[in-house]
Amino acid sequence: MAEASRISADHPALPGHFPGRPIVPGALLLQSILDAAATHFPAAVVCGVKRIKFQRVLAPGEGFWLQFDPAGASGARFRVQTEGGSAAEGQLVFRTAD
């Protein structure tokens, strides 16, 4: 299942990142992934990111889709897709909620 999202061009983390060619910081994109994972996998708690590979920059206001594979015993793979192609992929590590 893919979840559509975008990071607003007026987000407070964006000024100065970078003048003349603004981009979404990787940490802000990762926070979007973690927020979506909490909604998508309500019975799990993300306790880490096993790996993440950023493949292209994301512009402020650019739409993207988060795709999660079904959760396994220890986590789930994710992909961030844009109109221009894949922006990031990786694997989240889960533990079950107590």
VEXMARFI-902259 format. One record per residue: residue number from 1; residue in three letters; x, y, z of N, C-alpha, C, O, CB in turn. Coordinates in Angstrom, 1 decimal. Each point is the difference from the previous one (the first is absolute). Glycine has a CB too. Example, Ala and Ser with C-alpha at 12.3 -4.5 7.8 and 13.67 -1.06 7.14 Angstrom:
residues 2
    nr   rest     n.xx     n.yy     n.zz    ca.xx    ca.yy    ca.zz     c.xx     c.yy     c.zz     o.xx     o.yy     o.zz    cb.xx    cb.yy    cb.zz
     1    ALA     13.2     -5.7      7.8     -0.9      1.2      0.0      0.9      1.2      0.0      1.0      0.0      0.7     -2.9     -1.2      0.5
     2    SER      1.5      2.3     -1.9      0.9      1.1      0.0     -0.8      1.1      0.8      0.5      1.1      0.1      0.7     -1.7     -2.3
//
This chain:
residues 98
    nr   rest     n.xx     n.yy     n.zz    ca.xx    ca.yy    ca.zz     c.xx     c.yy     c.zz     o.xx     o.yy     o.zz    cb.xx    cb.yy    cb.zz
     1    MET      0.8     -1.2      0.0     -0.8      1.2      0.0      0.9      1.2      0.0      1.0      0.1      0.7     -2.9     -1.3      0.5
     2    ALA      1.6      2.2     -2.0      0.7      1.3     -0.1     -0.7      1.1      0.7     -1.3      0.1     -0.2      2.3     -0.9     -2.0
     3    GLU     -0.3      1.6      2.9     -0.6      1.2      0.7      0.6      1.2     -0.6      1.2      0.2      0.0     -1.6     -1.5      2.1
     4    ALA     -0.5      2.2     -2.6      0.4      1.2     -0.7      0.4      1.1      1.1     -0.7      0.1      1.0     -0.7     -0.6     -3.0
     5    SER      2.4      1.3      1.7      0.4      1.0      1.0      0.8      1.1     -0.8      0.3     -0.2     -1.1     -0.2     -1.5      3.0
     6    ARG      0.2      2.7     -1.1      0.9      1.1     -0.5      0.4      0.8      1.2     -0.7      0.1      1.0     -0.5      0.0     -3.3
     7    ILE      2.4      0.5      2.2      0.5      0.9      1.0     -0.1      1.4     -0.5      0.5      0.4     -1.0      1.1     -2.2      1.9
     8    SER     -2.4      2.6     -0.2     -0.4      1.3     -0.4      1.3      0.9     -0.1      0.9     -0.1      0.7     -3.1     -0.2      0.4
     9    ALA      2.1      1.1     -2.2      1.1      0.9     -0.2      0.3      1.0      1.1      1.0      0.7      0.1     -1.5     -0.9     -2.5
    10    ASP     -0.5      0.4      3.3      0.2      0.9      1.1      0.3     -0.7      1.3     -0.1      0.6      1.1     -1.5      1.0     -2.2
    11    HIS      2.0     -2.8      1.0      0.4     -0.8      1.3      1.2      0.7      0.6      0.9      0.5     -0.6     -1.7     -2.7     -0.4
    12    PRO      0.7      2.4      2.4      1.1      0.7      0.7      1.4     -0.5     -0.1      0.9      0.7      0.3     -2.7     -0.1      1.2
    13    ALA      1.9     -1.9     -1.9      1.4     -0.6     -0.2      0.7      0.4     -1.3      1.1     -0.3     -0.2     -1.9     -1.6      1.6
    14    LEU      0.0      2.5     -2.3      0.6      0.2     -1.4      0.8      1.3     -0.2      0.9      0.0     -0.8     -2.8     -1.3      0.1
    15    PRO      1.6      2.4      1.4      0.8      1.2     -0.3      1.5     -0.2      0.2      0.4     -0.6      1.0     -2.4      2.0     -0.3
    16    GLY      2.7     -1.0     -1.8      1.5     -0.2      0.1      0.5     -1.4     -0.5      1.2     -0.2      0.1     -1.2      1.8      1.8
    17    HIS     -1.0     -2.4     -2.3      0.4     -1.4     -0.4     -0.4     -0.2     -1.4     -0.9     -0.9     -0.2      0.6      0.1      2.6
    18    PHE      0.8      1.3     -3.4      1.2      0.8     -0.2     -0.5      1.2     -0.8     -0.8     -0.1     -0.9      2.4     -1.9      1.0
    19    PRO     -1.0      3.2      0.2     -0.4      1.2     -0.8      0.3     -0.2     -1.5      1.0     -0.5     -0.4     -0.5      1.9      2.4
    20    GLY     -1.5     -1.0     -2.8      0.1     -0.1     -1.4     -0.5     -1.4     -0.6     -0.4      0.0     -1.1      2.3      1.6      1.3
    21    ARG     -1.8     -2.6      0.6     -0.5     -1.3     -0.4     -0.5     -0.8      1.2      0.7     -0.9      0.5      1.0      0.9     -2.5
    22    PRO     -2.8      0.3      2.5     -0.5     -0.6      1.2     -0.3     -1.5     -0.2     -0.5     -0.4     -1.0     -0.5      2.6      1.7
    23    ILE      1.4     -3.0      0.3     -0.3     -1.4      0.0     -0.5     -0.4      1.4      0.2      0.7      1.0      1.6     -1.1     -2.7
    24    VAL     -2.5     -0.7      1.8     -0.5     -0.6      1.2      1.2     -0.7      0.7      0.5     -0.9     -0.6     -2.9      0.7     -0.3
    25    PRO      2.7      0.5      2.1      1.1     -0.7      0.7     -0.4     -1.5      0.2     -1.2     -0.3      0.2      1.9      2.4      1.0
    26    GLY      0.3     -3.0     -1.3     -0.3     -1.4      0.2     -0.6     -0.3      1.3     -0.9     -0.9      0.1      2.8      0.4     -1.6
    27    ALA     -1.5      1.2      2.6     -0.6     -0.2      1.3     -1.5      0.3      0.0     -0.8     -0.7      0.7      3.0      1.2      0.3
    28    LEU     -2.6      0.5     -1.7     -1.4      0.3     -0.1     -0.8     -1.0     -0.8     -1.1     -0.4      0.4      1.7      2.8     -0.3
    29    LEU      0.0     -2.9     -1.2     -0.7     -1.1     -0.7     -0.1     -1.3      0.8     -1.0     -0.6      0.0      1.9      1.6     -2.1
    30    LEU      0.2     -1.3      2.9      0.0     -1.1      0.9     -1.1      0.1      1.0     -0.7     -1.0      0.3      3.1      0.7     -0.7
    31    GLN     -2.6      1.5      1.0     -1.1      0.2      0.9     -1.4     -0.2     -0.6     -0.8     -0.6      0.7      2.3      2.3      0.5
    32    SER     -1.7     -1.4     -2.4     -1.2     -0.2     -0.7     -0.2     -1.6     -0.2     -1.2     -0.4      0.2      1.4      2.6     -1.4
    33    ILE      0.8     -2.9      0.9      0.0     -1.4     -0.1     -0.4     -0.6      1.4     -0.9     -0.9      0.0      2.6      0.9     -1.9
    34    LEU     -1.1      0.4      2.9     -0.3     -0.5      1.4     -1.4      0.3      0.4     -0.7     -0.9      0.6      3.1      1.2      0.0
    35    ASP     -2.9      0.9     -0.9     -1.4      0.4      0.3     -1.0     -0.9     -0.7     -0.9     -0.5      0.6      1.7      2.8     -0.2
    36    ALA     -0.5     -2.6     -1.7     -0.9     -0.8     -0.8      0.1     -1.5      0.5     -1.1     -0.6      0.0      1.4      2.2     -2.0
    37    ALA      0.9     -2.0      2.4      0.1     -1.4      0.5     -0.8     -0.2      1.3     -0.6     -1.1      0.2      2.9      1.0     -1.3
    38    ALA     -2.3      1.1      1.9     -0.8     -0.1      1.3     -1.5     -0.2     -0.3     -0.7     -0.7      0.7      2.4      2.1      0.5
    39    THR     -2.2     -0.7     -2.2     -1.4     -0.2     -0.4     -0.2     -1.3     -0.7     -1.0     -0.7      0.2      0.8      3.2     -0.4
    40    HIS      1.1     -2.8     -0.7     -0.2     -1.2     -0.9      0.2     -1.3      0.8     -0.6     -1.0     -0.3      1.5      2.3     -1.6
    41    PHE      0.0     -1.3      3.0      0.2     -1.2      0.8     -0.3      0.3      1.5      1.0      0.1      0.7      0.8     -0.9     -2.4
    42    PRO     -3.0      1.0      2.0     -0.4      0.4      1.4      0.5     -0.9      1.1      0.1      0.4      1.1     -2.0      0.8     -2.1
    43    ALA      2.0     -2.5      0.7      0.4     -0.9      1.1      1.5     -0.1      0.2      0.5     -0.8      0.8     -2.5     -0.5     -1.4
    44    ALA      2.8      2.0     -0.2      1.4     -0.1      0.0      0.6      1.4      0.5     -0.6      1.0     -0.1      0.6     -2.8     -1.7
    45    VAL      1.2      1.7      2.4      0.7      1.2      0.3      1.3      0.0     -0.8      0.8     -1.0      0.1     -1.8      1.1      2.3
    46    VAL      1.3      1.0     -3.1      1.2      0.1     -0.7      1.2      0.2      1.0     -0.1      1.0      0.7     -1.1     -0.1     -2.9
    47    CYS      2.2     -1.7      2.2      1.1      0.2      0.9      1.3      0.2     -0.7      1.0      0.2      0.6     -2.2     -1.7      1.0
    48    GLY      1.1      1.6     -2.9      1.2      0.3     -0.8     -0.2      0.0     -1.5     -1.0     -0.4     -0.5      2.3     -0.6      2.4
    49    VAL     -0.3      1.4     -2.6      0.1     -0.1     -1.4      1.2     -0.8     -0.4      1.1      0.4      0.3     -2.3      1.9     -0.6
    50    LYS      0.9     -3.5     -0.3      1.1     -0.9     -0.3      0.9      0.6     -1.1      1.2     -0.1      0.1     -2.6     -1.8      0.6
    51    ARG      0.8      2.5     -1.6      0.7      0.7     -1.1     -0.9      0.9     -0.7     -1.3     -0.2     -0.1      2.8     -1.7     -0.2
    52    ILE     -1.0      3.0     -0.3     -0.7      0.9     -0.9      0.9      0.5     -1.1      1.2      0.3      0.3     -2.7      0.4      1.7
    53    LYS      1.0     -0.7     -3.1      0.8      0.5     -1.2     -0.8      1.1     -0.7     -1.1     -0.2     -0.5      2.2     -2.1      0.2
    54    PHE     -0.6      3.5      0.4     -0.6      1.2     -0.7      0.5     -0.1     -1.5      1.2      0.1     -0.2     -1.4      1.3      2.4
    55    GLN     -0.8     -1.4     -3.1      0.4     -0.1     -1.4     -0.1      1.2     -0.8      0.6      0.1     -1.1     -1.4     -2.4      1.3
    56    ARG      0.0      3.3      0.2     -0.2      1.3     -0.6     -0.5      1.0      1.0     -0.6     -0.4      1.0      0.2     -0.7     -3.3
    57    VAL      0.7      2.3      2.0     -0.5      1.1      0.9     -1.5      0.2     -0.2     -0.5     -0.2     -1.1      2.8      1.3      1.1
    58    LEU     -2.9     -0.6      1.0     -1.5      0.3      0.0     -0.1      1.5      0.2      0.6      0.5      0.9     -1.3     -2.8      0.0
    59    ALA     -0.1      2.9     -1.8     -0.2      1.4      0.1     -1.1      0.3      0.9     -1.0     -0.7      0.1      1.8      1.0     -2.4
    60    PRO     -0.8      0.9      3.0     -1.1      0.4      0.9     -1.3      0.0     -0.9      0.0      0.6     -1.0      1.6      0.7      2.6
    61    GLY     -2.7     -1.8     -1.0     -1.2      0.0     -0.7     -0.2     -1.1     -1.0     -1.1     -0.2     -0.6      1.1      2.6      0.9
    62    GLU      1.1     -3.2     -0.6     -0.1     -1.1     -1.0     -0.8     -1.2      0.6      0.3     -0.4      1.1      1.9      1.2     -2.2
    63    GLY     -3.1     -1.3      0.4     -0.8     -1.1      0.5      0.9     -1.3      0.0      0.8     -0.2     -0.9     -2.9      1.3      0.0
    64    PHE      1.8     -2.0      1.8      0.7     -1.3      0.1     -1.0     -1.0      0.6     -1.0      0.4      0.7      3.3      0.7     -0.5
    65    TRP     -2.0     -2.4     -0.5     -0.8     -1.1      0.5      0.9     -0.9      0.8      1.0     -0.4     -0.4     -2.6      0.6     -1.6
    66    LEU      1.1     -0.6      3.2      0.7     -0.9      0.8     -0.6     -1.4     -0.2     -1.3     -0.2      0.1      1.8      2.0      1.6
    67    GLN      0.3     -2.8     -2.0     -0.5     -1.3     -0.1      0.7     -0.9      1.0      1.2      0.0      0.1     -1.6      0.3     -2.6
    68    PHE     -0.4     -1.1      3.2      0.6     -0.9      1.0     -0.3     -1.4     -0.4     -1.1     -0.3     -0.4      0.7      2.0      2.2
    69    ASP      1.4     -2.6     -1.7     -0.3     -1.4     -0.2     -0.7     -0.5      1.3      0.1      0.6      1.0      2.0     -0.9     -2.5
    70    PRO     -2.8     -0.9      1.4     -0.6     -0.5      1.2      1.1     -0.2      1.1      1.2     -0.4     -0.3     -2.9     -0.8     -1.1
    71    ALA      1.3      1.4      2.6      1.0     -0.1      1.1      0.4     -1.4      0.3     -0.9     -0.9     -0.1     -0.2      2.9      1.1
    72    GLY      2.3     -2.2     -0.8      0.6     -1.3      0.4      0.1     -0.1      1.5     -0.4      0.9      0.7      1.6     -1.1     -2.9
    73    ALA     -0.5     -0.8      2.7      0.2     -0.2      1.4      0.8      1.2      0.6     -0.2      0.3      1.2      0.1     -2.8     -1.5
    74    SER      1.0      3.1     -0.4      0.8      1.0      0.6      0.0      1.3     -0.7      0.7      0.9      0.4      0.7     -2.7      0.3
    75    GLY     -2.3      2.0     -1.7     -0.1      1.3     -0.7     -0.6      0.0     -1.3     -0.7     -1.0     -0.3      2.7      1.6      1.5
    76    ALA     -1.8      0.4     -2.0     -0.6      0.1     -1.3      0.9      0.9     -0.9      0.6      1.0      0.5     -3.0     -1.3      0.5
    77    ARG      2.4      0.0     -2.3      0.7      0.8     -1.0     -1.0      1.1     -0.4     -1.2     -0.1      0.0      2.6     -1.9     -0.8
    78    PHE     -0.8      3.1      0.4     -0.8      1.2     -0.5      0.7      0.6     -1.3      1.2     -0.2     -0.2     -2.0      0.6      2.6
    79    ARG      0.0      0.3     -3.1      0.5      0.7     -1.2     -0.7      1.3     -0.1     -1.2      0.2      0.4      1.6     -2.3     -1.6
    80    VAL      0.3      3.2      0.8     -0.6      1.3     -0.2      0.1      0.2     -1.5      1.1      0.1     -0.6     -0.4      0.8      2.9
    81    GLN     -1.8     -0.7     -3.0     -0.1      0.2     -1.4     -0.5      1.4     -0.3     -0.8      0.5      0.7      0.4     -3.0     -1.1
    82    THR      0.9      3.1     -0.7     -0.4      1.3     -0.5     -0.4     -0.1     -1.4      0.3     -1.1     -0.7      1.1      2.3      2.4
    83    GLU     -1.9     -0.2     -2.3     -0.2      0.0     -1.4      1.3     -0.2     -0.8      0.0     -0.6     -1.1     -2.0      2.2      1.4
    84    GLY      3.1     -1.1      0.3      1.3     -0.1     -0.6      0.7     -1.3      0.2      1.1     -0.2     -0.5     -1.0      2.6      0.7
    85    GLY     -0.7     -3.3      0.6      0.7     -1.3      0.3      0.1     -0.2      1.5     -0.6      0.7      0.8      1.8     -0.5     -3.0
    86    SER     -0.4     -1.2      2.5      0.2     -0.4      1.4      0.9      1.0      0.7      1.0      0.4     -0.5     -1.3     -2.8     -0.1
    87    ALA     -0.2      2.9      1.8      0.8      0.9      0.8      0.7     -0.6      1.1      1.1      0.5      0.4     -2.8      1.2     -1.0
    88    ALA      1.2     -2.8      1.2      0.7     -0.6      1.1     -0.6     -1.4      0.2     -1.1     -0.3     -0.4      1.5      2.5      1.5
    89    GLU      0.4     -3.1     -0.5     -0.5     -1.3      0.4      0.8     -0.5      1.2      1.1      0.5      0.3     -1.8     -1.0     -2.7
    90    GLY      0.1     -0.4      3.2      0.7     -0.5      1.1     -0.8     -1.0      0.8     -1.0     -0.5     -0.5      2.2      2.6      0.6
    91    GLN     -0.8     -2.3      1.1     -0.7     -1.0      0.9     -0.1      0.5      1.4      1.0      0.5      0.6     -0.1     -2.4     -2.1
    92    LEU     -2.1      1.9      2.0     -0.3      0.3      1.4      0.1     -1.2      0.9     -0.4     -1.1     -0.4     -1.1      3.0     -0.4
    93    VAL      2.0     -1.7      2.0      0.1     -1.1      1.0     -1.2      0.2      1.0     -0.1      1.1      0.5      2.7     -1.4     -0.8
    94    PHE     -3.3     -0.7      0.6     -1.2      0.1      0.9      0.3     -0.9      1.3      0.8     -0.9      0.0     -2.3      1.3     -2.0
    95    ARG      0.8      0.0      3.0     -0.3     -0.9      1.1     -1.4      0.2      0.3     -0.6      1.0     -0.3      2.9     -0.7      1.3
    96    THR     -2.9     -1.3     -0.4     -1.5      0.0      0.3     -0.2      0.9      1.1      0.7      0.1      0.9     -1.0     -2.4     -1.8
    97    ALA     -0.9      3.0      0.8     -0.4      0.9      1.1     -0.3     -0.7      1.2     -0.6     -1.1      0.0     -0.2      2.7     -1.6
    98    ASP      1.2     -1.1      2.8     -0.3     -0.7      1.3     -1.3      0.4      0.5     -0.4     -0.4      1.1      2.8      0.3     -0.6
//
